[in-house]
């Protein structure tokens, strides 16, 4: 029994020594490795926040270009609707007598130039006043027109 006891005590002490050695080695390495992991975690957090900021900026510019494109397209469609009056394609359904009256007046006034020249001048004046007001709004000034 002494041999078995001495063998078991030797194995117990050697395993205890190896276990203590690994425990002290890991506790010694845990402090600098903790700082390294914290540093890598900070870099990863910075990159994810930077990516979120870049995506937000791209989304802002996309929305800005969509807004400006919609404004320009609406402006051009408004000008087109002012310049080309087509009673047949308007979404308003005139009764047959009103449509006949409008058609008769437009056919009567068409050759005189009242239906083309006067509306063009009025549209130019309205858009000039509109542009002056927009510039006054953007320029933070007061334009008296």
N, C-alpha and C positions, 0 to 999 in steps of 0.2 A: 503494500500500500504506500509505502514511502516513495517508491518510484512514480506511482500514478499521482500521488499528491504533489510531488515536486514537479512533475511534468505539467500538471494542471496549473500550478501556481506560476511556473515559468511562462506558460502560454497566456495566462491571465495578465501577468505583468507586461509581457511583450505587446499583447493586444491593447492594454491600457496605455502603454507608451506610444504605440502607433496612433491610437485614437486621440491622445492628448497632443501629439505632434501635429496631426491634421487639423485638430480643433484650433490650436494656436496659430498654425499657418493660415488657415482660413480667416480667423479673426484678425490676423495681421494684414492679409490682403483685402479684407472686406472694406476697410476705410478708404484706401485709394481707389479701389474698384467702384465703391459707392460714388465717389466724386466723378469718376469717369462715366458711370451710368447716368448720373445727374447732368453732366455736361452734354452727353449724347442726347438725352431726353430734352434738354433745352434747345439744342440745335434742331431736333425734330419738330418741337413746338414752334420754333421760329419759322421753319420752312412751311409748316401747315398754315400758320397765320399769314405768311407772305403769299401763299397760294390763294387763300381766301380773299385777300386784299386784291390780288391781280384779277381774280374772277369777278369781284364786285366792280372794279374799275372797268373791265371789259363789258359787263352788263350795263353799267351806266352809259358808256359810249354807244352801245347798241341801242339802248332806249333813246338816247339823244338823237342818233341818226334816224331811228324810226319816227320820232316826233317831228324832226325837221323835214323828213321825206313826206310825211303825212300833211304837214303844213304847206309844203310846196305843191304837192299834188292837189290839195284842196284849193289852193290859190289858183292854180292853173285850171281846175275844173270850174271854179267860179267865173273866171274870165271867159272860159269857153261858153258857159251857160249865158253870160251877158252878151257875147258876140254873136252866137248862133241861136236864134230863137226858133224853136221847132215845136209848133203846137201839137203835132201828131205824136211826139215821143215824150211829152211831159207826163209826169205821174198823176197830174190832176185831170180828172175826167170831166170835161165841160159838157153840159147838156148840148144837145144838137143845135138849139137856137143860139146859145151863147157862142158856140164854136163858129157858127155861120156868121154871126155878127163880128167876131174878132177877125175872122178870115176876110170879110168884106172890108173892114176898116184897114187892115194891113195891106190888102190889094189896092185900096184907094190911095193910101198915103205912101205906098212903096215908091212909085216913080218920083214923088216930090222930094225925096231925100230926108224927110222928117223922121222916118223910121230907121235911118242909118246914121245920119250925121249927128243929130241932136242926142240920141242915146250914147254915141261914142264920146261926145264932148262931156256929157254928164258923168259917164263912167270914169273918164280920165280925171275929172275934178274930184269925184268921190274917192278914187284910189290915191290921188295925190294927198288929199286930206287924211286918209287912212295911214299912208306912209309917214306923213308928218307926225301924226299921233304916236305911231309905233316908235319912231326915232326919239320923240320926246319922252316916251315911256322908258326906252332903253338908255337914253342919255341922261335921264334924271333931270331934265330941264323942262321948261315950259314954252311951248310953241303956240302962239296965238294965231289961229287961222280963221 
